[in-house]
Amino acid sequence: MKKILLLAGLLPAFAFSQEQNKFAQLGQELPTPNEYRNAAGAPGHNYFQQKADYKIEVEIDDETQKLHGEETITYTNNSPDKLEYLWIQLDQNMRAEDSDTKLISVERMEDFRSIEDVEKKMFEFDGGFKVEEVTTTSGKKLSYAINKTMLRIDLDKPLDSKGVMSFHVKWWYNINDRMKIGGRSGYEHFEENDNYLYTIAQWFPRMCVYSDVEGWQNKQFLGRGEFALPFGDYEVSITVPGDHIVGSTGVLQNPNSVLTSEQRARFKKAANSDVPVLIVTQEEAEEAEKGKVKDKKTWTFKAKNVRDFAFASSRKFMWDAQGVDIAGNNVMAMSYYPKEGNPLWERYSTKLVAHTLKSYSKYTVDYPYPVAISVHSKWIGMEYPMICFNGGRPEADGTYSERTKYGMWGVIIHEVGHNFFPMIINSDERQWTWMDEGLNTFVQYLTEQEWERGYPSRRGPAHLIADYMRGDKTRISPIMTNSESIWQFGNNAYGKPATALNILRETVMGRELFDYAFKIYCERWKFKHPTPADFFRTMEDASAVDLDWFWRAWFYTTDHVDISVDEVNWFELNTGDPTIEKAKAKASAEAADQHIGVSRNKKSIKETVNERDSDIDDFYGKRDIYAVDAIDKKEFEDFKATLTKEQLEILNSGKQIYEVKFSNLGGIPMPLILEFTFADNTTEVIRVPAEIWRRHEENVSKVFVFNKEVSSLRLDPFLETADTDLNNNSWPVAKSPSRYELFKKKNTRENPMQRDKRLKELGN
């Protein structure tokens, strides 16, 4: 402990660094505000976006697994520019035989460890769109060129601003077997009864986005960077075998033609039910599996103001639904699943859909569409407007592991949540995966926690990202990295941005400020095309919190959080009272004089010279330096006369003063959350904003004043900053237990439900 006498002088001034680093404003990194996107992060007064309306007829050939389609696209040019050509996405071409995706994949011989690996390498599939014609609506051929996954229509005359153009495209393609070659969509073949389950997406030529930011977003589709799409209205007629059930984006227009009277009655009942109602039962689905009818049915759907369209079709489908009240609108939450999904899917899927719509609507925008669908398919999680495809399949005997259950819950919440990001708040996934996956994963975490108390969320809590952030920086990318160039895709685009937002909400901004600003962003950009700058600016503008340092550190660098407690110095106020201070000094000196030599000398030295010879001790030898004399008392009285009443109270308060020194070892400045434990075992938490690092980004110190003695100090006691090294967070030093992750090997014998079933059988 050190003594400090207040009012004795001034402390020396700190030397300030000339470098701002993390706390430099983001002005140069962000695009200049303009008439399309303003400085507050909102759409500007001349913001525009294009519109693409589709009328499509499509048929699935269940014998050959081919899809045939033709469409009329009506394109409205709301931009101020004349367009000399139009760009269309041909995403299926990623599976074409000359696909760049195949050529650019990095391969090593050690990847080929079995004949199956070699077989997969040699597997040939004639994928990709077979475009048969591109014409005007009157049948005149249009000039076009295909460049890999993009098709350009060359216009005879530029399309004027505010101009509208309609054209016709006809195509077909071979539907991919997802079990063999993967993919976001495709089919699954059930060999035991020779049936197919189709999850169909990226199935039609789709307009690219033309915007004030990119012009045409025609970056090639390589597989990772997903989609940038304009909004529009759809009318889609889907022809499938007559015994198939179809789930789709949009609202069914011809229920009388494709549903039985009993199914229509069940659907009507479901619309007014707050629990799932079966529209197609398991018994009915199993009966349909047994035979294949020869006739066909055409299901027609309409969807307004959506950016895409997907559907699923199978004779194996069960179908259940319930109504969900979202801001006074009755939304149909629905699920389609084969018997292989039960008992999990019938029990949970639609309830999860309903819960997700309610939770996301609370944090983002009210869900605007009339339906929301979850479709079960093996090994997939993929999202489209009003419909998503989700995994989570039990064992053949109907049992399942806890991991399977939580995996199913999580993927349904996540994929249904994608209705909000990016289907409504329509960011450019081809450019910025995190604006889609990261924001969605963050709200997924909030939704999971409202589904089950203590839900074991994989992403969101700060401490779960620490291992990734402390890792090898040559295999880590900044969040602000294009989708195709990201290292560790899941951690980068899902986990880290979701964690960053959670830290903003819980630690940097607080829930009230964050939730308000986040909802403002969602409301501003629903049915529009936001960019990272729009998000960054809105969050600051709506909260009055300067977050440039946070965006710079978390989104633009690969730095990590590692703040250490380097030194704690304990000070006590010098009262100036000689009676008190000299007594303390004497006690301190006597305590310091108790080293081993003193105790041993008392025994070994019988008598010192000055103890034998009284002439040895002079004035200084006889003087009691701890005695209080009249001069001491007078000087103290004179000193007190110079102090105010308030200063005298401070002097006699017995305050304990602690100077704590910190180092920023990881590079990311963060708030200092400090938990002090006192000698009487009480605690106090003090939160110091991150701005303490604004002029001293490597080392800072802070003085704390308490009424009682501190026994220990803990930095980040609630694990809310993603600190990657907890061993330097304590004073006195307290090593944290090593965090061992328990990885269970796949149980090839039985899951806990199977074991329980066997125990019951043994009991019988």
matplotlib code that plots the C-alpha trace (Angstrom):
import matplotlib.pyplot as plt

x = [0.0, 1.2, 0.3, -0.9, -1.3, -4.0, -3.5, 0.2, 0.8, -0.2, 0.2, 2.4, 0.4, 0.0, 1.9, -0.7, -0.3, -0.6, -2.2, -6.0, -6.1, -9.3, -11.0, -10.5, -13.8, -14.9, -15.6, -13.0, -14.0, -17.7, -19.2, -20.1, -23.7, -25.8, -29.4, -29.9, -28.5, -28.2, -25.7, -28.1, -28.2, -31.7, -32.8, -32.2, -34.9, -34.1, -33.6, -34.8, -35.0, -36.0, -39.1, -39.2, -42.6, -42.8, -45.5, -44.1, -45.3, -43.1, -43.4, -41.5, -41.0, -41.1, -39.8, -36.7, -36.1, -36.2, -37.7, -39.2, -40.2, -41.1, -41.6, -42.6, -40.6, -41.9, -39.0, -39.6, -36.6, -37.1, -33.5, -32.6, -30.4, -31.0, -30.2, -28.5, -28.7, -30.3, -28.5, -30.2, -28.8, -28.5, -27.6, -28.0, -25.0, -22.8, -23.5, -22.7, -19.9, -17.7, -18.5, -15.8, -16.9, -15.4, -12.2, -11.4, -11.8, -8.5, -7.8, -5.1, -4.4, -4.9, -8.5, -9.0, -8.9, -11.4, -12.9, -16.0, -13.9, -12.5, -16.0, -17.3, -14.4, -15.2, -19.0, -20.5, -23.7, -25.2, -26.2, -27.0, -29.8, -30.6, -32.0, -34.1, -35.3, -35.3, -37.9, -40.2, -43.7, -44.7, -42.2, -39.3, -35.9, -33.8, -30.0, -28.4, -25.1, -24.4, -21.3, -21.2, -23.9, -25.0, -27.1, -27.1, -30.0, -28.8, -31.5, -32.1, -33.1, -32.0, -34.7, -35.5, -35.8, -39.3, -39.6, -41.2, -40.2, -41.6, -39.8, -40.1, -37.6, -37.9, -35.6, -35.1, -32.5, -31.7, -32.6, -29.6, -29.6, -28.7, -27.6, -24.9, -23.7, -25.2, -26.8, -29.2, -32.0, -32.6, -34.2, -33.9, -34.7, -36.3, -35.3, -37.6, -40.7, -39.1, -40.4, -38.9, -39.0, -38.2, -37.0, -36.8, -34.9, -32.7, -34.9, -35.7, -33.7, -33.9, -33.2, -30.1, -30.2, -29.4, -28.7, -27.0, -24.3, -23.1, -24.8, -25.6, -24.8, -23.6, -20.7, -20.6, -22.2, -19.5, -21.5, -20.9, -22.0, -25.7, -28.1, -29.0, -32.5, -35.1, -38.6, -41.7, -45.0, -45.2, -47.8, -46.5, -48.3, -46.6, -47.4, -46.6, -47.9, -51.5, -50.8, -48.1, -48.6, -46.9, -45.7, -44.7, -43.9, -47.2, -50.9, -52.6, -55.1, -56.9, -57.5, -60.7, -58.7, -55.8, -57.2, -60.0, -63.0, -61.7, -58.3, -59.9, -62.0, -58.9, -57.1, -60.0, -59.9, -56.1, -56.4, -58.4, -56.3, -53.4, -52.0, -51.0, -53.8, -53.0, -54.2, -52.6, -52.1, -49.3, -51.7, -52.8, -49.2, -48.1, -51.0, -50.0, -46.4, -47.6, -48.6, -48.0, -50.9, -50.6, -52.6, -51.1, -52.2, -51.3, -51.0, -51.1, -49.6, -49.4, -47.0, -46.7, -43.6, -41.1, -37.6, -37.6, -39.8, -39.3, -41.4, -41.4, -43.3, -43.7, -46.4, -44.7, -45.7, -47.6, -48.9, -49.9, -50.7, -51.9, -52.8, -50.5, -51.6, -48.9, -50.1, -53.7, -52.9, -53.5, -50.4, -50.5, -47.5, -47.1, -44.9, -44.5, -42.6, -42.4, -42.9, -39.1, -39.3, -41.6, -42.1, -39.9, -41.6, -45.2, -44.4, -42.2, -41.9, -45.0, -44.8, -41.2, -42.4, -45.0, -42.7, -40.0, -42.5, -43.5, -40.0, -38.5, -41.5, -40.8, -37.2, -37.3, -40.5, -44.0, -44.0, -45.8, -46.5, -49.6, -47.7, -44.5, -43.5, -40.9, -40.1, -38.2, -35.4, -32.3, -29.0, -30.2, -31.0, -31.9, -34.2, -36.6, -39.5, -42.3, -40.6, -37.5, -35.9, -34.7, -32.9, -33.2, -34.1, -34.7, -33.5, -35.5, -37.1, -38.4, -35.8, -33.4, -30.5, -30.6, -28.2, -30.6, -33.4, -31.5, -30.1, -33.6, -34.9, -32.0, -32.1, -35.9, -35.6, -32.6, -34.1, -37.6, -35.7, -34.2, -37.6, -36.6, -32.9, -32.6, -36.0, -37.5, -34.5, -32.9, -29.1, -26.7, -25.7, -23.4, -21.3, -21.8, -22.8, -22.7, -25.5, -27.7, -26.3, -24.8, -27.8, -30.1, -28.0, -28.1, -31.9, -31.9, -30.1, -32.7, -35.4, -33.8, -33.6, -37.3, -38.1, -36.4, -34.7, -31.1, -31.2, -27.7, -27.2, -24.2, -23.6, -24.3, -22.8, -19.5, -17.3, -18.3, -16.3, -13.1, -11.4, -12.0, -10.7, -7.5, -6.7, -4.2, -4.7, -3.6, -6.8, -9.1, -10.7, -12.2, -16.0, -15.9, -14.7, -16.5, -18.5, -16.3, -13.0, -13.9, -11.8, -13.8, -17.1, -19.3, -17.3, -16.7, -20.2, -22.4, -20.7, -18.6, -21.1, -23.9, -21.5, -20.6, -24.3, -24.9, -22.0, -23.3, -26.7, -25.6, -22.4, -21.7, -25.1, -27.5, -30.7, -33.0, -30.7, -29.7, -33.2, -34.6, -31.8, -31.9, -35.6, -35.2, -32.7, -35.1, -38.1, -36.0, -34.8, -37.7, -38.3, -35.2, -31.5, -29.3, -25.5, -23.1, -22.8, -26.5, -26.5, -23.5, -24.9, -28.4, -27.2, -25.2, -27.8, -30.7, -28.8, -26.4, -23.6, -20.3, -19.6, -17.0, -14.3, -16.5, -17.2, -13.5, -12.2, -14.8, -15.7, -12.6, -9.7, -8.8, -7.8, -9.1, -10.0, -7.4, -7.2, -5.0, -4.9, -1.2, -0.9, -2.9, -1.5, -3.2, -3.2, -4.5, -5.2, -2.6, -4.8, -1.9, -2.7, 0.7, -0.9, -2.5, 0.1, 3.2, 1.4, 0.7, 4.3, 5.6, 3.4, 4.4, 8.1, 7.8, 6.0, 8.7, 11.4, 10.3, 12.5, 14.3, 17.6, 16.0, 14.4, 17.5, 19.8, 17.7, 18.8, 22.4, 23.5, 23.4, 24.3, 25.2, 27.9, 25.5, 23.6, 26.8, 28.2, 25.8, 28.1, 27.4, 23.9, 23.9, 20.9, 19.7, 20.2, 18.0, 15.4, 11.9, 11.0, 7.4, 6.8, 4.3, 5.6, 4.0, 5.4, 3.7, 0.4, 0.7, 1.6, -1.4, -3.7, -2.3, -2.8, -6.5, -7.1, -6.4, -9.0, -12.7, -15.3, -15.7, -12.0, -11.7, -14.5, -12.6, -9.4, -11.0, -13.1, -10.7, -11.1, -9.2, -7.7, -6.7, -4.8, -5.4, -3.3, -4.5, -3.0, -4.8, -2.9, -5.4, -5.9, -9.7, -10.6, -13.5, -15.4, -13.7, -16.2, -14.7, -16.0, -14.3, -14.6, -14.0, -12.5, -16.0, -16.9, -19.3, -18.9, -19.3, -19.3, -18.0, -18.4, -16.0, -16.9, -14.5, -13.7, -11.1, -8.8, -9.5, -6.0, -4.1, -5.0, -2.3, -2.2, -4.6, -4.9, -7.9, -8.1, -11.0, -12.0, -13.8, -14.9, -13.3, -10.4, -10.4, -9.4, -9.7, -10.5, -11.9, -12.1, -15.0, -16.6, -19.7, -17.8, -19.4, -16.5, -15.1, -11.8, -9.6, -7.3, -9.0, -5.8, -4.7, -8.0, -7.6, -5.8, -4.4, -3.6, -6.0, -5.7, -8.9, -9.5, -8.7, -11.8, -12.0, -14.6, -16.2, -16.5, -18.6, -17.9, -20.8, -22.7, -23.0, -25.0, -27.9, -29.0, -30.5, -34.0, -33.1, -31.5, -34.5, -36.7, -34.5, -34.6, -38.4, -38.3, -36.0, -38.3, -41.2]
y = [0.0, 3.5, 6.8, 9.8, 13.3, 15.2, 18.8, 18.4, 19.2, 18.5, 15.2, 15.4, 15.6, 12.5, 12.2, 11.7, 9.5, 11.1, 8.0, 7.5, 3.9, 2.2, 5.4, 7.2, 8.0, 5.7, 8.6, 7.6, 3.9, 4.5, 5.8, 9.4, 10.1, 11.2, 11.6, 7.9, 7.1, 9.8, 10.4, 9.2, 5.7, 6.0, 5.9, 9.3, 11.5, 10.0, 6.4, 4.0, 0.3, -1.8, -4.0, -7.5, -9.2, -12.9, -15.1, -18.6, -22.1, -24.9, -28.7, -31.4, -34.7, -37.3, -40.0, -38.3, -35.7, -32.8, -29.4, -27.5, -23.9, -20.8, -17.3, -13.8, -11.2, -7.6, -5.3, -1.7, 0.6, 3.0, 4.2, 7.6, 5.8, 4.4, 0.7, -0.7, -4.3, -6.4, -9.0, -12.2, -14.8, -18.4, -20.0, -23.6, -23.1, -23.5, -27.2, -27.1, -29.3, -26.2, -24.5, -22.3, -23.6, -27.0, -25.6, -23.2, -25.7, -26.4, -30.1, -32.3, -35.9, -36.5, -35.5, -38.7, -41.4, -43.8, -45.1, -43.0, -39.9, -40.8, -41.7, -38.3, -36.6, -38.5, -38.2, -36.5, -34.6, -32.7, -29.7, -26.1, -24.3, -25.3, -22.0, -22.7, -19.2, -15.6, -13.5, -10.6, -11.3, -11.2, -13.9, -11.9, -13.3, -11.2, -11.1, -12.5, -13.9, -16.3, -15.8, -18.7, -17.9, -14.7, -14.0, -10.6, -9.4, -6.9, -4.3, -2.8, 0.4, 1.4, 1.0, 4.6, 5.7, 4.8, 2.5, -1.0, -4.0, -7.6, -10.6, -14.3, -17.1, -20.8, -23.4, -26.7, -28.5, -31.7, -31.6, -32.6, -35.4, -33.6, -36.8, -37.3, -33.9, -31.6, -28.3, -25.8, -27.4, -30.7, -34.0, -36.8, -40.3, -42.8, -46.2, -48.4, -47.1, -45.3, -41.9, -38.4, -35.3, -32.2, -28.9, -26.6, -23.2, -21.2, -22.9, -20.0, -17.3, -14.4, -10.7, -9.2, -6.1, -2.8, -0.2, 3.1, 1.1, -1.5, -0.7, -4.3, -6.8, -9.5, -11.0, -14.6, -17.2, -19.5, -21.2, -19.3, -15.7, -16.1, -13.8, -10.2, -9.9, -7.2, -7.3, -8.1, -9.9, -13.5, -15.8, -19.3, -22.4, -25.7, -28.9, -32.1, -35.7, -35.7, -37.3, -34.8, -32.1, -28.8, -26.2, -22.9, -19.2, -17.3, -18.1, -21.0, -19.7, -22.9, -25.0, -26.5, -28.0, -29.6, -30.2, -32.5, -31.1, -32.6, -31.0, -27.6, -28.0, -28.9, -25.9, -23.6, -25.0, -24.5, -20.9, -20.3, -22.6, -21.7, -25.2, -27.2, -29.0, -31.8, -31.1, -34.3, -37.0, -39.5, -42.3, -40.4, -39.7, -43.3, -44.5, -42.0, -43.5, -46.9, -46.1, -43.5, -41.9, -41.1, -37.9, -34.4, -31.4, -27.8, -25.8, -22.0, -19.5, -15.8, -13.8, -10.0, -8.0, -10.9, -11.2, -14.8, -17.9, -21.5, -24.6, -28.2, -31.2, -34.8, -37.5, -38.3, -35.0, -34.7, -31.1, -29.2, -25.6, -23.0, -19.4, -16.8, -13.3, -10.8, -7.2, -8.1, -10.2, -13.9, -15.6, -19.3, -21.1, -24.4, -27.5, -30.2, -33.4, -37.1, -39.8, -39.9, -36.6, -37.9, -37.7, -34.6, -32.7, -33.1, -32.2, -29.1, -27.7, -25.5, -24.4, -23.2, -21.4, -19.6, -18.7, -17.4, -15.1, -13.6, -13.1, -11.7, -9.4, -8.0, -7.2, -6.3, -5.6, -7.2, -10.2, -8.9, -12.1, -14.4, -17.7, -19.1, -22.6, -25.1, -28.1, -31.2, -32.5, -34.3, -32.4, -29.0, -25.6, -23.0, -20.0, -18.3, -16.0, -17.6, -21.1, -22.8, -26.3, -27.7, -30.8, -32.7, -36.3, -38.9, -42.4, -45.0, -46.2, -42.7, -42.0, -39.1, -37.7, -34.4, -33.0, -33.9, -32.2, -29.0, -29.1, -29.2, -26.5, -24.2, -24.7, -24.0, -20.8, -19.7, -20.5, -19.1, -16.0, -15.5, -14.3, -11.1, -11.1, -10.9, -11.6, -8.4, -6.4, -7.2, -6.9, -8.0, -11.6, -11.9, -9.1, -9.3, -12.6, -11.1, -8.7, -11.7, -14.6, -12.5, -10.3, -13.3, -15.4, -12.6, -12.5, -16.4, -16.3, -14.0, -16.2, -19.4, -17.9, -17.2, -20.7, -22.5, -21.1, -21.9, -23.0, -24.1, -21.6, -22.2, -18.6, -15.3, -15.3, -13.5, -16.3, -18.8, -16.8, -16.5, -19.6, -18.5, -14.9, -16.1, -18.4, -18.3, -15.0, -16.3, -18.3, -15.5, -12.8, -9.5, -9.6, -6.9, -9.5, -10.5, -13.7, -15.7, -14.8, -15.6, -18.0, -20.0, -19.1, -20.1, -18.2, -15.2, -14.6, -16.1, -16.3, -13.2, -10.6, -12.2, -12.0, -8.4, -7.4, -9.2, -7.4, -4.1, -4.9, -6.2, -4.3, -1.3, 0.3, -1.4, -3.2, -0.2, 1.9, -1.1, -2.5, 0.9, 1.6, -2.0, -1.8, 1.6, 0.1, -2.8, -0.4, 1.9, -0.8, -3.3, -4.1, -2.1, -2.8, -1.8, -1.7, -2.0, 1.8, 2.1, -0.3, 1.3, 4.8, 4.0, 2.3, 5.4, 8.0, 6.4, 5.9, 8.8, 6.3, 6.7, 3.2, 3.9, 2.3, -0.8, -1.3, -0.6, -3.1, -5.9, -5.6, -4.3, -6.1, -9.6, -8.3, -10.0, -9.0, -9.6, -7.0, -7.7, -6.4, -5.5, -3.9, -2.8, -0.2, 0.5, 4.0, 5.4, 9.1, 10.7, 12.3, 14.6, 13.8, 13.0, 10.8, 8.6, 8.6, 8.1, 5.2, 3.6, 4.2, 2.5, -0.5, -0.7, -0.5, -3.1, -5.4, -4.9, -5.6, -9.2, -10.9, -14.1, -12.4, -10.3, -13.3, -15.3, -12.5, -12.1, -15.6, -15.6, -12.1, -12.0, -8.3, -5.6, -3.0, -0.1, -2.2, -2.6, 0.9, 3.7, 6.2, 4.8, 6.2, 9.9, 12.2, 10.2, 6.9, 8.1, 9.9, 8.3, 9.1, 8.0, 10.3, 13.1, 16.5, 20.0, 21.1, 18.1, 19.1, 22.8, 22.0, 19.7, 22.4, 24.9, 22.4, 21.8, 25.6, 25.7, 23.0, 23.4, 21.4, 19.1, 18.5, 17.7, 15.1, 13.5, 13.5, 11.6, 9.3, 6.4, 6.1, 3.3, 4.3, 1.8, 2.5, -0.3, -0.5, -2.3, -3.4, -4.0, -7.0, -8.2, -4.9, -4.5, -1.8, -2.8, -1.5, -2.5, -4.4, -4.7, -6.7, -5.7, -8.0, -6.4, -7.7, -8.2, -10.4, -7.8, -6.9, -3.9, -3.9, -0.8, -0.4, 1.8, 2.7, 1.7, 5.3, 5.2, 3.8, 6.6, 8.3, 5.4, 2.3, 0.1, 1.0, 2.8, 3.2, 4.1, 5.2, 3.9, 5.1, 2.9, 3.0, -0.4, -2.5, -4.5, -8.2, -9.1, -7.7, -9.5, -8.1, -9.2, -11.3, -12.1, -13.2, -10.4, -9.1, -12.2, -11.9, -14.6, -15.0, -15.1, -15.9, -12.2, -10.8, -11.1, -9.5, -11.2, -13.5, -16.4, -18.9, -19.9, -23.6, -24.8, -25.0, -28.6, -29.1, -32.6, -34.0, -37.1, -39.6, -40.7, -43.4, -46.3, -48.3, -46.3, -42.9, -42.1, -42.6, -46.1, -47.0, -45.9, -48.0, -51.0, -50.5, -50.5, -53.7, -55.3, -54.2, -56.0]
z = [0.0, -0.8, 0.9, -1.1, 0.4, -1.5, -2.4, -2.2, -5.8, -9.4, -11.3, -14.4, -17.7, -19.8, -23.1, -25.8, -28.8, -32.3, -33.8, -33.5, -34.9, -33.9, -32.8, -36.2, -37.8, -40.7, -43.1, -45.7, -45.6, -46.2, -49.4, -49.6, -48.7, -51.7, -53.0, -53.0, -49.5, -46.9, -44.1, -41.5, -43.1, -44.6, -48.2, -49.8, -51.4, -54.8, -53.8, -56.5, -57.1, -60.1, -60.3, -62.0, -62.3, -63.4, -64.9, -65.0, -66.1, -64.8, -64.9, -63.1, -65.0, -62.2, -64.5, -65.8, -63.0, -65.5, -65.0, -67.9, -67.7, -69.5, -68.2, -69.1, -67.2, -67.1, -66.1, -64.9, -65.0, -62.1, -62.2, -63.7, -66.3, -69.8, -69.9, -73.0, -71.9, -69.1, -67.0, -65.8, -63.4, -64.5, -61.1, -62.3, -64.5, -61.5, -62.1, -65.8, -67.1, -67.8, -64.5, -63.0, -59.6, -60.4, -61.9, -59.0, -56.2, -54.4, -54.3, -52.6, -53.0, -49.3, -49.9, -51.8, -49.1, -50.4, -53.6, -52.8, -52.9, -56.3, -57.5, -56.4, -58.3, -61.4, -61.1, -64.2, -64.2, -67.1, -65.1, -65.9, -67.8, -71.3, -72.6, -75.6, -76.5, -75.5, -77.3, -77.1, -76.0, -79.7, -80.5, -82.0, -81.1, -78.8, -79.1, -76.0, -74.7, -71.9, -69.7, -67.3, -64.7, -66.3, -69.4, -71.1, -73.3, -75.8, -76.5, -79.9, -78.2, -74.6, -72.0, -70.9, -67.3, -66.1, -69.1, -68.9, -71.0, -71.2, -72.7, -72.7, -71.8, -72.2, -70.7, -69.0, -66.8, -65.1, -61.4, -59.3, -56.8, -53.5, -51.9, -54.5, -55.5, -52.9, -53.6, -52.1, -54.0, -55.9, -55.1, -52.6, -53.9, -51.5, -52.9, -50.8, -52.6, -55.5, -54.6, -54.9, -52.7, -54.7, -53.1, -56.0, -56.0, -58.3, -60.9, -63.3, -65.0, -62.5, -63.0, -61.5, -59.3, -60.9, -58.2, -57.3, -55.5, -58.0, -61.3, -62.4, -59.7, -62.1, -60.2, -61.2, -58.9, -57.6, -54.9, -51.7, -52.4, -52.6, -54.3, -55.1, -56.4, -57.2, -55.8, -57.9, -58.2, -59.2, -60.8, -61.0, -62.3, -61.2, -62.9, -61.0, -60.7, -59.6, -56.2, -55.2, -52.5, -53.3, -50.8, -52.3, -52.0, -52.3, -51.9, -53.6, -56.2, -57.2, -54.0, -55.5, -58.3, -56.3, -52.8, -51.7, -49.9, -46.7, -47.1, -47.8, -44.6, -42.6, -44.0, -43.0, -39.5, -39.3, -40.2, -36.9, -34.8, -32.5, -32.6, -35.8, -37.6, -40.0, -43.6, -44.9, -42.3, -42.1, -43.0, -46.1, -47.1, -46.6, -48.8, -51.5, -51.4, -52.5, -56.0, -58.7, -60.5, -64.2, -64.2, -63.5, -61.5, -61.9, -58.7, -59.2, -56.7, -56.5, -54.5, -54.2, -53.5, -53.1, -54.3, -55.3, -55.6, -54.5, -54.0, -52.9, -54.2, -53.2, -52.8, -49.5, -47.8, -44.6, -44.2, -41.1, -40.5, -37.9, -37.9, -36.3, -35.4, -36.5, -35.9, -36.6, -39.8, -39.7, -41.1, -42.0, -40.4, -42.2, -42.5, -45.2, -44.3, -45.1, -42.5, -42.2, -40.3, -37.6, -34.7, -34.6, -37.4, -36.5, -32.9, -33.4, -36.9, -37.3, -33.7, -34.4, -37.5, -35.5, -32.7, -35.1, -36.9, -33.5, -32.2, -35.3, -35.8, -32.3, -33.0, -36.8, -38.7, -38.6, -40.9, -44.0, -46.0, -45.7, -45.3, -43.8, -44.6, -43.3, -45.5, -44.3, -46.5, -45.5, -44.9, -46.0, -44.6, -47.2, -47.4, -49.8, -49.5, -47.4, -47.7, -46.4, -46.6, -43.3, -42.1, -38.8, -39.4, -36.7, -36.8, -38.8, -35.6, -34.7, -32.0, -32.1, -30.2, -28.4, -30.9, -33.7, -31.9, -31.2, -34.7, -36.1, -33.8, -34.7, -38.5, -38.6, -36.6, -38.7, -42.1, -41.2, -39.9, -43.3, -44.4, -42.6, -43.7, -46.7, -48.1, -46.7, -45.6, -48.9, -48.7, -51.4, -50.4, -53.4, -51.9, -48.1, -46.6, -43.0, -43.7, -44.4, -42.2, -39.4, -38.7, -39.0, -36.7, -34.1, -34.1, -34.2, -30.9, -29.3, -30.7, -29.4, -25.9, -26.0, -27.1, -24.2, -21.1, -21.2, -24.9, -25.9, -28.7, -30.8, -31.8, -30.1, -26.6, -26.6, -25.0, -27.8, -30.4, -28.4, -29.7, -33.3, -32.7, -31.0, -33.9, -36.8, -38.4, -41.8, -41.8, -40.6, -42.7, -41.6, -41.6, -44.4, -46.9, -50.1, -49.7, -52.1, -50.3, -46.7, -44.6, -42.0, -43.5, -40.6, -37.9, -40.1, -41.7, -39.0, -35.6, -35.4, -36.7, -34.5, -31.5, -32.3, -32.4, -29.1, -27.5, -28.8, -27.4, -24.0, -23.2, -25.5, -26.2, -23.8, -24.8, -25.0, -27.3, -29.4, -29.9, -31.0, -33.5, -34.9, -35.4, -37.1, -39.5, -40.3, -40.8, -43.0, -45.3, -45.5, -49.2, -50.1, -50.8, -47.8, -47.7, -44.8, -44.6, -44.3, -41.3, -39.6, -40.1, -38.9, -35.7, -34.8, -36.0, -34.1, -30.8, -30.5, -29.8, -31.8, -33.0, -35.6, -33.4, -33.0, -36.7, -37.5, -34.9, -35.2, -38.9, -40.7, -38.9, -37.6, -34.2, -31.2, -27.6, -25.0, -22.2, -19.3, -15.7, -15.4, -12.1, -9.1, -6.7, -3.4, -1.9, 1.3, 2.1, 4.5, 7.2, 8.3, 11.9, 13.5, 16.2, 13.6, 10.9, 13.2, 14.9, 11.5, 10.4, 13.5, 13.0, 9.4, 10.2, 12.9, 10.5, 7.8, 10.4, 11.0, 8.4, 9.3, 10.2, 13.0, 14.7, 14.5, 15.7, 18.9, 19.8, 18.5, 19.5, 23.3, 23.6, 21.1, 21.7, 22.2, 24.7, 26.8, 26.3, 27.1, 25.4, 22.0, 21.5, 20.7, 20.0, 17.1, 18.9, 21.8, 19.7, 19.3, 15.7, 16.2, 19.2, 18.7, 19.9, 20.2, 16.8, 15.1, 16.7, 15.8, 12.2, 11.9, 13.3, 10.9, 8.0, 9.0, 9.1, 5.3, 4.5, 3.9, 5.8, 2.8, 2.5, 6.1, 5.7, 2.8, 4.8, 7.7, 5.5, 5.4, 1.6, -0.1, -3.5, -6.1, -9.3, -11.9, -15.1, -18.2, -21.5, -24.8, -26.1, -28.7, -30.5, -30.1, -27.5, -25.4, -22.3, -19.0, -17.0, -13.5, -10.5, -7.2, -4.2, -0.8, 2.4, 3.8, 0.7, -0.8, -4.5, -6.8, -10.6, -12.5, -16.2, -18.0, -21.6, -24.4, -25.1, -22.3, -25.0, -27.4, -27.0, -25.4, -27.4, -25.9, -22.2, -19.9, -16.1, -13.9, -10.3, -8.1, -4.7, -2.2, 1.4, 2.2, 1.2, -2.0, -1.8, -5.5, -8.9, -12.0, -15.5, -17.8, -15.0, -17.0, -20.2, -22.3, -24.4, -26.1, -24.2, -25.5, -22.5, -19.1, -17.2, -17.3, -16.1, -12.3, -9.4, -7.5, -10.4, -10.6, -13.3, -15.0, -15.5, -19.0, -21.1, -22.4, -25.1, -24.9, -28.3, -28.3, -31.0, -33.1, -31.2, -33.6, -31.1, -29.7, -28.8, -25.3, -26.6, -27.9, -24.7, -22.7, -25.0, -24.4, -20.7, -20.8, -22.8, -20.3, -17.5, -19.2]

ax = plt.figure().add_subplot(projection="3d")
ax.plot(x, y, z, "-o")
ax.set_aspect("equal")
plt.show()
